[in-house]
Amino acid sequence: MTSVKRLYPLIAFAAIAFSVVAVVIGQIVPDPYLDPMNVTISEYAVADRGGVTEVAMAVLGLGSLVLMAGLRAAGAPVRGLPEWLMGVWSAALLVAAVIPTTPLGEDMTLTAQIHRYVSVAAFLALPAAGALLVPRFAADERWKAIARPVEWLALAGGFGLLAITYVALPGDRVLIGLVERVLLGAEVALLGMLALRLVQLTWVRTRSLRYASIS
């Protein structure tokens, strides 16, 4: 079981990296009439006949769950509300991957409304979790090194939420695609930061201690 737990960081990091690459691939003009600056990722996903974007969302959701398990196994100070919020993020991504929105220009269906609400929940949950983790990381010697970067990324996510709220409501969706992609980039970077630190603590330091004991 211990060896499985040591794989959590690598699986989580690989899942996040795969998701980033897959989303980029899925955004490579699935429909020449879609403008990525003014079309959301979900609307792009509907036009993506190969389903690459949906697969990326599902893998990112599963990878986030593995990351959460790895953080707990490593004794990271994530228990309580931060852990619950990361669970909301993961579950929301999985639901959004399975339940698509409607194509651009069509009336919104019930499934599209569900997709919208879970997407909003995901975008809200992760920056909130990051903000709650900042003081905990700052007080923990093992996680102190990433407290400030996590704070910056959580702030970026917060500003991104304000921006996308404005663009989606009074802003008449102008550049909504760009704003959403920047927001998602900040949130995925936050996950990547956590996964990278977990890899360092689980593998690099463990190996150093092993070599030190041998010598």
DRENTOR-879942 format. One line per field, with one value per residue: residue number from 1; residue in three letters; chain; x, y, z of N, C-alpha, C, O in turn. Coordinates in nm, 2 decimals. Example, Ala and Ser with C-alpha at 12.3 -4.5 7.8 and 13.67 -1.06 7.14 Angstrom:
num (1 2)
residu (ALA SER)
chaine (A A)
nxx (1.32 1.28)
nyy (-0.57 -0.22)
nzz (0.78 0.71)
caxx (1.23 1.37)
cayy (-0.45 -0.11)
cazz (0.78 0.71)
cxx (1.32 1.29)
cyy (-0.33 0.00)
czz (0.78 0.79)
oxx (1.42 1.34)
oyy (-0.33 0.11)
ozz (0.85 0.80)
! end
This chain:
num (1 2 3 4 5 6 7 8 9 10 11 12 13 14 15 16 17 18 19 20 21 22 23 24 25 26 27 28 29 30 31 32 33 34 35 36 37 38 39 40 41 42 43 44 45 46 47 48 49 50 51 52 53 54 55 56 57 58 59 60 61 62 63 64 65 66 67 68 69 70 71 72 73 74 75 76 77 78 79 80 81 82 83 84 85 86 87 88 89 90 91 92 93 94 95 96 97 98 99 100 101 102 103 104 105 106 107 108 109 110 111 112 113 114 115 116 117 118 119 120 121 122 123 124 125 126 127 128 129 130 131 132 133 134 135 136 137 138 139 140 141 142 143 144 145 146 147 148 149 150 151 152 153 154 155 156 157 158 159 160 161 162 163 164 165 166 167 168 169 170 171 172 173 174 175 176 177 178 179 180 181 182 183 184 185 186 187 188 189 190 191 192 193 194 195 196 197 198 199 200 201 202 203 204 205 206 207 208 209 210 211 212 213 214 215)
residu (MET THR SER VAL LYS ARG LEU TYR PRO LEU ILE ALA PHE ALA ALA ILE ALA PHE SER VAL VAL ALA VAL VAL ILE GLY GLN ILE VAL PRO ASP PRO TYR LEU ASP PRO MET ASN VAL THR ILE SER GLU TYR ALA VAL ALA ASP ARG GLY GLY VAL THR GLU VAL ALA MET ALA VAL LEU GLY LEU GLY SER LEU VAL LEU MET ALA GLY LEU ARG ALA ALA GLY ALA PRO VAL ARG GLY LEU PRO GLU TRP LEU MET GLY VAL TRP SER ALA ALA LEU LEU VAL ALA ALA VAL ILE PRO THR THR PRO LEU GLY GLU ASP MET THR LEU THR ALA GLN ILE HIS ARG TYR VAL SER VAL ALA ALA PHE LEU ALA LEU PRO ALA ALA GLY ALA LEU LEU VAL PRO ARG PHE ALA ALA ASP GLU ARG TRP LYS ALA ILE ALA ARG PRO VAL GLU TRP LEU ALA LEU ALA GLY GLY PHE GLY LEU LEU ALA ILE THR TYR VAL ALA LEU PRO GLY ASP ARG VAL LEU ILE GLY LEU VAL GLU ARG VAL LEU LEU GLY ALA GLU VAL ALA LEU LEU GLY MET LEU ALA LEU ARG LEU VAL GLN LEU THR TRP VAL ARG THR ARG SER LEU ARG TYR ALA SER ILE SER)
chaine (A A A A A A A A A A A A A A A A A A A A A A A A A A A A A A A A A A A A A A A A A A A A A A A A A A A A A A A A A A A A A A A A A A A A A A A A A A A A A A A A A A A A A A A A A A A A A A A A A A A A A A A A A A A A A A A A A A A A A A A A A A A A A A A A A A A A A A A A A A A A A A A A A A A A A A A A A A A A A A A A A A A A A A A A A A A A A A A A A A A A A A A A A A A A A A A A A A A A A A A A A A A A A A A A A A A A A A A)
nxx (0.08 0.20 0.38 0.20 0.09 0.31 0.31 0.10 0.17 0.31 0.12 -0.08 0.06 0.12 -0.14 -0.23 -0.05 -0.11 -0.38 -0.35 -0.21 -0.39 -0.62 -0.52 -0.47 -0.74 -0.83 -0.75 -0.88 -1.15 -1.37 -1.39 -1.53 -1.55 -1.44 -1.17 -1.13 -1.37 -1.54 -1.63 -1.45 -1.62 -1.80 -1.64 -1.58 -1.81 -1.81 -1.59 -1.53 -1.38 -1.38 -1.17 -1.14 -1.33 -1.23 -0.99 -1.09 -1.21 -0.99 -0.84 -1.01 -1.01 -0.73 -0.70 -0.84 -0.67 -0.44 -0.54 -0.56 -0.29 -0.19 -0.31 -0.20 0.06 0.06 -0.01 -0.13 -0.43 -0.67 -1.03 -1.21 -1.06 -0.99 -1.25 -1.34 -1.16 -1.25 -1.50 -1.43 -1.31 -1.52 -1.70 -1.57 -1.57 -1.84 -1.91 -1.76 -1.90 -2.16 -2.25 -2.26 -2.49 -2.46 -2.31 -2.53 -2.76 -3.07 -3.06 -3.05 -3.17 -2.96 -2.75 -2.77 -2.71 -2.45 -2.34 -2.38 -2.22 -1.98 -1.94 -1.93 -1.69 -1.50 -1.52 -1.45 -1.17 -0.99 -1.08 -1.01 -0.73 -0.67 -0.74 -0.55 -0.31 -0.23 -0.20 0.00 0.21 0.27 0.37 0.66 0.75 0.59 0.61 0.76 0.61 0.40 0.38 0.37 0.13 -0.05 -0.03 -0.13 -0.39 -0.49 -0.48 -0.67 -0.90 -0.92 -0.96 -1.21 -1.37 -1.34 -1.45 -1.71 -1.80 -1.77 -1.94 -2.19 -2.27 -2.09 -2.15 -2.04 -1.80 -1.48 -1.49 -1.40 -1.12 -1.08 -1.18 -1.00 -0.76 -0.83 -0.87 -0.61 -0.47 -0.58 -0.52 -0.24 -0.21 -0.29 -0.08 0.14 0.10 0.11 0.38 0.53 0.45 0.56 0.83 0.86 0.78 0.95 1.21 1.32 1.29 1.46 1.70 1.73 1.76 2.00 2.17 2.15 2.27 2.53)
nyy (-0.12 0.12 0.16 0.21 0.45 0.61 0.64 0.82 1.10 1.11 1.00 1.19 1.43 1.35 1.32 1.58 1.71 1.57 1.65 1.92 1.92 1.78 1.95 2.17 2.05 1.99 2.24 2.32 2.44 2.29 2.35 2.57 2.80 2.89 3.11 3.12 3.32 3.42 3.21 2.97 2.70 2.48 2.51 2.48 2.22 2.08 2.10 1.95 1.68 1.45 1.42 1.50 1.71 1.66 1.43 1.52 1.69 1.50 1.34 1.53 1.58 1.32 1.31 1.51 1.41 1.20 1.35 1.47 1.25 1.18 1.41 1.39 1.14 1.22 1.37 1.64 1.97 1.97 1.89 1.91 2.20 2.29 2.04 1.95 2.14 2.10 1.85 1.91 2.05 1.84 1.66 1.82 1.87 1.61 1.56 1.77 1.68 1.46 1.55 1.75 2.09 2.29 2.33 2.63 2.90 2.76 2.70 2.68 2.38 2.15 1.98 2.14 2.35 2.22 2.16 2.41 2.50 2.32 2.38 2.64 2.59 2.45 2.64 2.82 2.67 2.59 2.82 2.91 2.70 2.71 2.96 2.91 2.73 2.87 3.01 2.78 2.63 2.82 2.79 2.54 2.36 2.19 2.26 2.53 2.65 2.67 2.84 3.11 3.12 2.97 3.14 3.36 3.24 3.17 3.42 3.51 3.34 3.43 3.70 3.63 3.51 3.73 3.87 3.70 3.68 3.94 3.96 3.76 3.86 4.17 4.23 4.12 3.89 3.94 3.86 3.63 3.37 3.40 3.51 3.30 3.09 3.19 3.20 2.93 2.84 2.95 2.81 2.54 2.56 2.60 2.35 2.20 2.31 2.21 1.94 1.91 1.99 1.79 1.56 1.63 1.61 1.35 1.18 1.30 1.39 1.16 0.99 1.12 1.09 0.82 0.77 0.91 0.75 0.52 0.59)
nzz (0.00 0.07 -0.14 -0.34 -0.26 -0.29 -0.56 -0.61 -0.64 -0.89 -1.06 -1.04 -1.13 -1.39 -1.50 -1.49 -1.66 -1.90 -1.94 -1.99 -2.23 -2.39 -2.39 -2.53 -2.77 -2.83 -2.88 -3.12 -3.36 -3.39 -3.53 -3.79 -3.78 -3.52 -3.28 -3.07 -2.89 -2.82 -2.76 -2.53 -2.36 -2.32 -2.52 -2.74 -2.69 -2.76 -3.03 -3.09 -3.25 -3.19 -2.92 -2.75 -2.57 -2.38 -2.27 -2.17 -1.96 -1.80 -1.72 -1.59 -1.37 -1.25 -1.20 -1.02 -0.80 -0.73 -0.67 -0.44 -0.27 -0.26 -0.13 0.12 0.20 0.23 0.45 0.42 0.51 0.45 0.52 0.60 0.51 0.27 0.15 0.10 -0.08 -0.30 -0.36 -0.46 -0.69 -0.84 -0.87 -1.01 -1.25 -1.36 -1.39 -1.57 -1.79 -1.87 -1.91 -2.16 -2.28 -2.48 -2.84 -2.98 -3.01 -3.00 -2.82 -2.46 -2.30 -2.04 -1.96 -2.05 -1.87 -1.63 -1.68 -1.69 -1.43 -1.28 -1.38 -1.30 -1.02 -1.01 -1.10 -0.89 -0.67 -0.66 -0.65 -0.40 -0.23 -0.26 -0.15 0.12 0.18 0.19 0.44 0.59 0.46 0.49 0.76 0.78 0.76 0.56 0.34 0.32 0.12 -0.11 -0.04 -0.10 -0.40 -0.43 -0.31 -0.50 -0.73 -0.64 -0.60 -0.86 -0.97 -0.83 -0.93 -1.19 -1.17 -1.11 -1.34 -1.54 -1.45 -1.49 -1.77 -1.86 -1.78 -1.76 -1.96 -2.21 -2.31 -2.44 -2.54 -2.38 -2.41 -2.40 -2.14 -1.99 -2.05 -1.95 -1.68 -1.63 -1.68 -1.47 -1.26 -1.32 -1.31 -1.03 -0.94 -1.06 -0.92 -0.66 -0.71 -0.81 -0.59 -0.42 -0.55 -0.51 -0.23 -0.18 -0.34 -0.42 -0.17 -0.02 -0.15 -0.11 0.16 0.18 0.05 0.22 0.45 0.37 0.31)
caxx (0.00 0.29 0.43 0.09 0.08 0.42 0.28 0.00 0.22 0.35 0.00 -0.15 0.13 0.10 -0.27 -0.24 0.02 -0.19 -0.49 -0.31 -0.18 -0.52 -0.70 -0.46 -0.50 -0.88 -0.87 -0.69 -0.99 -1.24 -1.47 -1.32 -1.62 -1.54 -1.33 -1.13 -1.13 -1.51 -1.61 -1.58 -1.40 -1.73 -1.86 -1.54 -1.58 -1.93 -1.77 -1.48 -1.59 -1.31 -1.40 -1.05 -1.16 -1.41 -1.14 -0.90 -1.16 -1.23 -0.86 -0.80 -1.09 -0.95 -0.60 -0.72 -0.87 -0.54 -0.36 -0.59 -0.52 -0.15 -0.16 -0.35 -0.10 0.19 0.04 -0.02 -0.24 -0.54 -0.80 -1.13 -1.27 -0.98 -1.01 -1.38 -1.35 -1.10 -1.34 -1.61 -1.36 -1.29 -1.65 -1.76 -1.50 -1.62 -1.98 -1.90 -1.71 -2.00 -2.28 -2.21 -2.34 -2.55 -2.38 -2.32 -2.64 -2.88 -3.13 -3.00 -3.13 -3.15 -2.82 -2.66 -2.78 -2.64 -2.31 -2.30 -2.37 -2.11 -1.86 -1.92 -1.88 -1.55 -1.42 -1.52 -1.40 -1.03 -0.92 -1.11 -0.92 -0.59 -0.67 -0.74 -0.42 -0.19 -0.17 -0.16 0.13 0.31 0.30 0.42 0.80 0.76 0.51 0.63 0.82 0.51 0.29 0.36 0.32 -0.01 -0.12 -0.04 -0.22 -0.52 -0.53 -0.51 -0.80 -1.00 -0.94 -1.02 -1.35 -1.44 -1.34 -1.54 -1.84 -1.83 -1.78 -2.06 -2.31 -2.29 -1.99 -2.20 -1.95 -1.68 -1.36 -1.52 -1.31 -0.98 -1.08 -1.20 -0.88 -0.66 -0.87 -0.84 -0.47 -0.42 -0.62 -0.44 -0.11 -0.22 -0.28 0.05 0.23 0.08 0.16 0.52 0.58 0.43 0.66 0.96 0.86 0.77 1.05 1.34 1.37 1.30 1.58 1.82 1.75 1.80 2.14 2.24 2.15 2.36 2.66)
cayy (0.00 0.23 0.19 0.27 0.59 0.69 0.67 0.92 1.23 1.09 0.99 1.32 1.52 1.30 1.35 1.73 1.74 1.51 1.73 2.05 1.89 1.74 2.07 2.24 1.98 2.00 2.38 2.35 2.46 2.18 2.42 2.69 2.92 2.92 3.20 3.08 3.44 3.45 3.09 2.90 2.57 2.39 2.53 2.42 2.07 2.03 2.10 1.86 1.55 1.34 1.42 1.52 1.81 1.60 1.33 1.60 1.73 1.38 1.30 1.63 1.55 1.20 1.34 1.60 1.32 1.13 1.45 1.49 1.13 1.19 1.51 1.33 1.04 1.28 1.45 1.79 2.03 2.00 1.84 2.01 2.27 2.29 1.91 1.94 2.22 2.03 1.74 1.97 2.08 1.72 1.60 1.91 1.84 1.48 1.58 1.85 1.60 1.36 1.62 1.86 2.21 2.29 2.40 2.77 2.95 2.69 2.72 2.60 2.26 2.11 1.93 2.25 2.42 2.14 2.18 2.55 2.52 2.25 2.45 2.76 2.54 2.41 2.76 2.89 2.59 2.57 2.94 2.92 2.60 2.77 3.07 2.86 2.65 2.96 3.02 2.64 2.60 2.91 2.75 2.41 2.38 2.12 2.32 2.67 2.70 2.71 2.92 3.24 3.09 2.93 3.27 3.43 3.17 3.18 3.56 3.52 3.28 3.52 3.81 3.57 3.49 3.86 3.91 3.62 3.72 4.07 3.94 3.68 3.92 4.30 4.24 4.07 3.78 3.99 3.79 3.53 3.26 3.44 3.52 3.16 3.02 3.25 3.15 2.78 2.83 2.98 2.70 2.42 2.59 2.58 2.20 2.16 2.35 2.12 1.81 1.92 1.99 1.65 1.48 1.66 1.56 1.20 1.11 1.35 1.39 1.02 0.93 1.18 1.03 0.68 0.78 0.95 0.64 0.42 0.64)
cazz (0.00 0.08 -0.27 -0.42 -0.22 -0.35 -0.70 -0.63 -0.70 -1.03 -1.14 -1.05 -1.22 -1.53 -1.54 -1.51 -1.79 -2.01 -1.96 -2.05 -2.38 -2.46 -2.41 -2.63 -2.90 -2.86 -2.91 -3.25 -3.46 -3.43 -3.62 -3.84 -3.75 -3.38 -3.24 -2.93 -2.80 -2.78 -2.74 -2.41 -2.38 -2.33 -2.65 -2.82 -2.67 -2.83 -3.17 -3.10 -3.28 -3.13 -2.77 -2.68 -2.46 -2.27 -2.21 -2.09 -1.84 -1.71 -1.67 -1.49 -1.25 -1.18 -1.15 -0.90 -0.69 -0.70 -0.60 -0.31 -0.20 -0.23 -0.03 0.25 0.24 0.27 0.57 0.39 0.59 0.36 0.57 0.63 0.40 0.15 0.09 0.05 -0.20 -0.41 -0.40 -0.54 -0.82 -0.91 -0.91 -1.11 -1.38 -1.41 -1.44 -1.69 -1.90 -1.91 -1.95 -2.24 -2.30 -2.61 -2.93 -2.98 -3.09 -2.98 -2.69 -2.35 -2.25 -1.90 -1.95 -2.06 -1.74 -1.53 -1.72 -1.65 -1.28 -1.22 -1.43 -1.21 -0.90 -1.03 -1.11 -0.76 -0.56 -0.65 -0.59 -0.26 -0.17 -0.26 -0.05 0.25 0.20 0.20 0.58 0.64 0.40 0.55 0.89 0.77 0.71 0.43 0.24 0.32 0.00 -0.22 0.01 -0.18 -0.53 -0.42 -0.29 -0.62 -0.82 -0.58 -0.63 -1.01 -0.99 -0.78 -1.03 -1.31 -1.15 -1.12 -1.48 -1.62 -1.41 -1.56 -1.91 -1.89 -1.75 -1.84 -2.07 -2.33 -2.35 -2.52 -2.50 -2.27 -2.43 -2.35 -1.99 -1.93 -2.07 -1.85 -1.55 -1.62 -1.67 -1.33 -1.17 -1.35 -1.25 -0.89 -0.92 -1.09 -0.81 -0.55 -0.76 -0.82 -0.45 -0.36 -0.61 -0.45 -0.09 -0.18 -0.41 -0.41 -0.03 0.03 -0.21 -0.05 0.30 0.16 0.02 0.34 0.54 0.31 0.33)
cxx (0.09 0.34 0.33 0.08 0.19 0.40 0.18 0.06 0.25 0.22 -0.07 -0.08 0.12 -0.04 -0.29 -0.17 -0.06 -0.31 -0.46 -0.28 -0.30 -0.61 -0.65 -0.49 -0.65 -0.92 -0.82 -0.80 -1.07 -1.35 -1.41 -1.41 -1.62 -1.42 -1.29 -1.13 -1.27 -1.60 -1.55 -1.53 -1.51 -1.79 -1.77 -1.55 -1.70 -1.89 -1.65 -1.53 -1.51 -1.32 -1.28 -1.06 -1.23 -1.31 -1.04 -0.97 -1.18 -1.10 -0.81 -0.88 -1.04 -0.81 -0.60 -0.76 -0.75 -0.45 -0.41 -0.55 -0.37 -0.12 -0.20 -0.24 0.03 0.18 0.03 -0.14 -0.36 -0.67 -0.90 -1.19 -1.19 -1.00 -1.15 -1.40 -1.28 -1.18 -1.45 -1.55 -1.35 -1.42 -1.72 -1.70 -1.55 -1.76 -1.99 -1.85 -1.81 -2.13 -2.24 -2.30 -2.40 -2.45 -2.41 -2.44 -2.77 -2.94 -3.07 -3.09 -3.10 -3.01 -2.72 -2.66 -2.70 -2.49 -2.26 -2.28 -2.25 -1.98 -1.83 -1.87 -1.73 -1.46 -1.41 -1.44 -1.24 -0.96 -0.95 -1.03 -0.78 -0.58 -0.66 -0.61 -0.30 -0.14 -0.13 -0.02 0.24 0.35 0.36 0.56 0.81 0.69 0.52 0.68 0.72 0.39 0.27 0.31 0.17 -0.09 -0.14 -0.14 -0.37 -0.58 -0.57 -0.64 -0.91 -1.03 -1.00 -1.17 -1.43 -1.45 -1.44 -1.69 -1.89 -1.86 -1.91 -2.19 -2.32 -2.19 -2.03 -2.11 -1.83 -1.56 -1.37 -1.43 -1.17 -0.98 -1.10 -1.07 -0.77 -0.70 -0.84 -0.69 -0.41 -0.46 -0.55 -0.30 -0.11 -0.21 -0.14 0.16 0.22 0.14 0.31 0.58 0.56 0.53 0.80 0.97 0.86 0.88 1.19 1.40 1.38 1.43 1.71 1.84 1.80 1.95 2.22 2.25 2.25 2.50 2.70)
cyy (0.13 0.27 0.25 0.42 0.67 0.72 0.78 1.05 1.22 1.08 1.12 1.42 1.48 1.33 1.50 1.76 1.69 1.60 1.86 2.02 1.86 1.86 2.15 2.18 2.00 2.14 2.41 2.33 2.33 2.23 2.55 2.82 2.96 3.00 3.17 3.20 3.47 3.33 3.02 2.76 2.47 2.39 2.47 2.27 2.01 2.01 2.00 1.72 1.43 1.33 1.44 1.61 1.74 1.50 1.41 1.65 1.61 1.34 1.40 1.61 1.43 1.23 1.43 1.51 1.24 1.22 1.47 1.37 1.14 1.30 1.46 1.23 1.10 1.37 1.60 1.84 2.07 1.96 1.95 2.07 2.27 2.15 1.90 2.02 2.16 1.91 1.79 2.00 1.95 1.66 1.69 1.89 1.71 1.49 1.66 1.78 1.51 1.43 1.75 1.98 2.20 2.36 2.55 2.81 2.88 2.72 2.63 2.50 2.24 2.06 2.04 2.34 2.35 2.16 2.31 2.56 2.44 2.32 2.57 2.71 2.50 2.54 2.83 2.81 2.59 2.70 2.95 2.82 2.65 2.87 3.02 2.78 2.74 2.97 2.88 2.60 2.69 2.86 2.61 2.41 2.30 2.18 2.47 2.73 2.73 2.79 3.04 3.21 3.05 3.05 3.35 3.37 3.17 3.32 3.57 3.45 3.36 3.64 3.75 3.55 3.62 3.90 3.83 3.65 3.85 4.04 3.86 3.75 4.06 4.31 4.18 3.96 3.82 3.93 3.69 3.41 3.28 3.44 3.38 3.08 3.06 3.20 3.01 2.76 2.85 2.86 2.57 2.44 2.57 2.43 2.15 2.19 2.25 1.98 1.81 1.91 1.85 1.55 1.50 1.60 1.41 1.13 1.17 1.35 1.25 0.96 0.99 1.12 0.89 0.68 0.81 0.84 0.54 0.46 0.65)
czz (0.00 -0.06 -0.36 -0.39 -0.27 -0.49 -0.72 -0.69 -0.85 -1.11 -1.15 -1.14 -1.37 -1.58 -1.57 -1.64 -1.91 -2.04 -2.03 -2.20 -2.45 -2.49 -2.52 -2.77 -2.94 -2.90 -3.05 -3.36 -3.49 -3.52 -3.66 -3.81 -3.60 -3.35 -3.09 -2.84 -2.75 -2.76 -2.62 -2.45 -2.39 -2.46 -2.76 -2.81 -2.75 -2.98 -3.20 -3.12 -3.22 -2.98 -2.69 -2.56 -2.35 -2.20 -2.12 -1.96 -1.74 -1.65 -1.57 -1.36 -1.18 -1.12 -1.03 -0.78 -0.64 -0.62 -0.46 -0.22 -0.16 -0.13 0.11 0.30 0.29 0.39 0.54 0.47 0.50 0.41 0.61 0.50 0.27 0.08 0.03 -0.08 -0.32 -0.45 -0.49 -0.68 -0.90 -0.96 -1.02 -1.25 -1.44 -1.46 -1.57 -1.81 -1.96 -1.97 -2.03 -2.24 -2.44 -2.71 -2.94 -3.07 -3.07 -2.84 -2.58 -2.30 -2.10 -1.87 -1.96 -1.93 -1.63 -1.56 -1.67 -1.50 -1.22 -1.27 -1.33 -1.07 -0.90 -1.02 -0.97 -0.66 -0.55 -0.60 -0.44 -0.18 -0.16 -0.16 0.09 0.28 0.23 0.34 0.64 0.59 0.47 0.69 0.89 0.70 0.58 0.32 0.23 0.19 -0.11 -0.17 -0.07 -0.32 -0.53 -0.39 -0.42 -0.72 -0.77 -0.61 -0.78 -1.04 -0.94 -0.88 -1.15 -1.29 -1.16 -1.27 -1.56 -1.58 -1.48 -1.71 -1.95 -1.87 -1.82 -1.95 -2.20 -2.40 -2.44 -2.46 -2.39 -2.29 -2.38 -2.20 -1.93 -1.94 -1.97 -1.71 -1.53 -1.61 -1.53 -1.24 -1.19 -1.30 -1.10 -0.86 -0.95 -0.99 -0.70 -0.59 -0.76 -0.68 -0.39 -0.42 -0.54 -0.31 -0.09 -0.24 -0.39 -0.27 0.02 -0.02 -0.14 0.09 0.29 0.13 0.14 0.44 0.50 0.33 0.47)
oxx (0.05 0.35 0.36 0.06 0.17 0.46 0.16 -0.01 0.22 0.22 -0.12 -0.14 0.10 -0.05 -0.36 -0.23 -0.06 -0.34 -0.54 -0.33 -0.32 -0.67 -0.72 -0.52 -0.69 -1.03 -0.84 -0.82 -1.06 -1.41 -1.39 -1.36 -1.69 -1.31 -1.37 -1.14 -1.28 -1.72 -1.43 -1.55 -1.49 -1.83 -1.81 -1.55 -1.69 -1.94 -1.62 -1.56 -1.57 -1.27 -1.27 -1.01 -1.19 -1.32 -1.01 -0.90 -1.16 -1.09 -0.75 -0.82 -1.02 -0.78 -0.52 -0.71 -0.73 -0.38 -0.33 -0.52 -0.33 -0.03 -0.13 -0.21 0.10 0.27 0.06 -0.24 -0.39 -0.78 -0.86 -1.20 -1.25 -1.01 -1.16 -1.46 -1.32 -1.17 -1.49 -1.62 -1.39 -1.43 -1.78 -1.77 -1.58 -1.79 -2.06 -1.89 -1.81 -2.19 -2.20 -2.42 -2.38 -2.38 -2.52 -2.45 -2.87 -2.86 -3.04 -3.21 -3.02 -2.94 -2.62 -2.55 -2.63 -2.41 -2.15 -2.19 -2.18 -1.88 -1.72 -1.78 -1.66 -1.36 -1.31 -1.37 -1.19 -0.87 -0.87 -0.98 -0.72 -0.47 -0.59 -0.57 -0.21 -0.03 -0.04 0.06 0.35 0.46 0.39 0.57 0.89 0.73 0.46 0.65 0.75 0.30 0.15 0.22 0.10 -0.20 -0.25 -0.22 -0.46 -0.70 -0.66 -0.72 -1.02 -1.14 -1.08 -1.25 -1.54 -1.55 -1.51 -1.78 -2.00 -1.95 -1.97 -2.29 -2.38 -2.21 -1.96 -2.10 -1.78 -1.53 -1.28 -1.39 -1.11 -0.89 -1.03 -1.03 -0.69 -0.61 -0.78 -0.65 -0.33 -0.38 -0.51 -0.23 0.00 -0.14 -0.09 0.25 0.32 0.20 0.38 0.68 0.65 0.58 0.87 1.07 0.92 0.92 1.28 1.51 1.48 1.50 1.80 1.96 1.88 2.02 2.33 2.35 2.32 2.59 2.81)
oyy (0.23 0.38 0.33 0.50 0.79 0.81 0.83 1.10 1.31 1.13 1.15 1.49 1.56 1.37 1.53 1.84 1.76 1.63 1.90 2.10 1.90 1.87 2.20 2.25 2.02 2.16 2.52 2.24 2.28 2.15 2.64 2.93 3.06 2.97 3.19 3.18 3.53 3.34 3.01 2.71 2.38 2.29 2.41 2.19 1.90 1.92 1.97 1.65 1.32 1.23 1.40 1.58 1.76 1.48 1.36 1.64 1.63 1.31 1.36 1.63 1.44 1.19 1.41 1.54 1.22 1.18 1.48 1.39 1.10 1.28 1.49 1.23 1.04 1.43 1.68 1.77 2.19 1.98 2.06 2.01 2.25 2.15 1.84 1.98 2.17 1.87 1.73 1.97 1.95 1.62 1.63 1.89 1.70 1.44 1.63 1.80 1.48 1.39 1.84 1.96 2.10 2.45 2.59 2.77 2.93 2.77 2.51 2.53 2.31 2.10 2.04 2.39 2.42 2.18 2.33 2.62 2.49 2.31 2.60 2.77 2.53 2.54 2.90 2.87 2.60 2.68 3.00 2.86 2.64 2.88 3.07 2.77 2.70 2.94 2.87 2.55 2.64 2.89 2.56 2.46 2.35 2.17 2.54 2.84 2.82 2.81 3.08 3.28 3.09 3.06 3.40 3.44 3.18 3.34 3.64 3.50 3.37 3.67 3.82 3.56 3.62 3.95 3.89 3.63 3.86 4.09 3.88 3.71 4.07 4.40 4.19 3.95 3.73 3.95 3.67 3.35 3.20 3.39 3.35 3.01 2.98 3.16 2.97 2.67 2.78 2.83 2.50 2.34 2.52 2.39 2.07 2.12 2.21 1.92 1.71 1.84 1.80 1.47 1.41 1.54 1.35 1.02 1.09 1.30 1.22 0.89 0.92 1.09 0.85 0.59 0.76 0.82 0.47 0.38 0.69)
ozz (-0.06 -0.10 -0.45 -0.47 -0.30 -0.55 -0.83 -0.78 -0.92 -1.22 -1.26 -1.22 -1.45 -1.70 -1.67 -1.72 -2.01 -2.16 -2.12 -2.29 -2.57 -2.59 -2.60 -2.86 -3.05 -2.96 -3.10 -3.43 -3.60 -3.59 -3.58 -3.82 -3.57 -3.39 -3.01 -2.71 -2.64 -2.75 -2.61 -2.56 -2.47 -2.52 -2.86 -2.91 -2.80 -3.04 -3.31 -3.02 -3.19 -2.92 -2.58 -2.45 -2.23 -2.07 -2.01 -1.85 -1.62 -1.53 -1.46 -1.25 -1.05 -1.01 -0.94 -0.67 -0.52 -0.53 -0.37 -0.10 -0.05 -0.04 0.21 0.41 0.37 0.44 0.63 0.49 0.48 0.35 0.64 0.40 0.16 -0.05 -0.08 -0.17 -0.43 -0.57 -0.59 -0.78 -1.02 -1.08 -1.11 -1.35 -1.56 -1.57 -1.66 -1.93 -2.08 -2.06 -1.96 -2.20 -2.52 -2.67 -2.90 -3.18 -3.11 -2.75 -2.61 -2.27 -2.04 -1.78 -1.89 -1.89 -1.55 -1.46 -1.62 -1.46 -1.13 -1.19 -1.30 -1.01 -0.80 -0.95 -0.94 -0.58 -0.44 -0.52 -0.37 -0.07 -0.05 -0.09 0.18 0.40 0.29 0.37 0.72 0.66 0.49 0.73 1.00 0.59 0.49 0.20 0.14 0.15 -0.20 -0.24 -0.10 -0.37 -0.62 -0.45 -0.44 -0.78 -0.85 -0.65 -0.81 -1.12 -1.01 -0.91 -1.22 -1.39 -1.21 -1.31 -1.65 -1.66 -1.53 -1.77 -2.05 -1.92 -1.93 -2.04 -2.30 -2.52 -2.51 -2.34 -2.31 -2.19 -2.31 -2.14 -1.83 -1.84 -1.92 -1.63 -1.42 -1.54 -1.49 -1.15 -1.10 -1.25 -1.05 -0.77 -0.88 -0.96 -0.64 -0.51 -0.72 -0.66 -0.31 -0.35 -0.50 -0.27 0.00 -0.19 -0.36 -0.25 0.10 0.05 -0.12 0.13 0.37 0.19 0.16 0.51 0.58 0.37 0.51)
! end
